[in-house]
């Protein structure tokens, strides 16, 4: 994926470029363990929304 300036947008995002100018910080959070039942993802989504966090998740 490229932006209009020809740079690789996804590479820039992965490196966290532009975050400081936008008043944002980058963090990687790893949660490990056995999840029993359902509701973990909605619970974390609610926390992130309450704290104003933005991002993505992988299984």
N, C-alpha and C positions, 0 to 999 in steps of 0.2 A: 504494500500500500504506500502511496506517495502523496505528499501534499503538493500544492501548486508551485512550490519552490524546488521540487525535484528531490528533496531529501526523503529518506525512508522514515515515515512517520512512526511506524511501530518500533523501529530501533530507537528513535528518540524517546518515545514513551518508556520503553524498557530501561533506558539509562536514567530516566527521571528528568530529562531536559525540559526546561520551561516551567517546572513546578514551583520553583522559588519565586519567579516573576508572578505567578498566579496566586501566591500566598499559600501554597500547598507544600506538604512534605510527603516523602515516599517511605513506606514501611512494608516489610514482608513479615507476615504473621503465619506461623505454622502451628496448627492444632492437630495433635495426633492422639489416637486412642480408639476405643471401641464405642461406637454410638449405638445405644440401645433405644429402640422405639423410634418414633418420628418426632419431628418438631425442632431438631437442632438448627437446621438451616433457617426456618422462620424466626427462631429466637435470636440468632446472630444477626439476621437482617434487621430485626427490630432495634437491636442495640446500635448497629451501624447507622441506621436512620436517625435515631435519637441523638447520637453524637455527631451527626453531620459528616459521616465518613462516606467516601465513594471508592469504588474499585470493582474487582471481579474475583471470582473464586473458581478453583479447580477441585475435582474429586481426586 
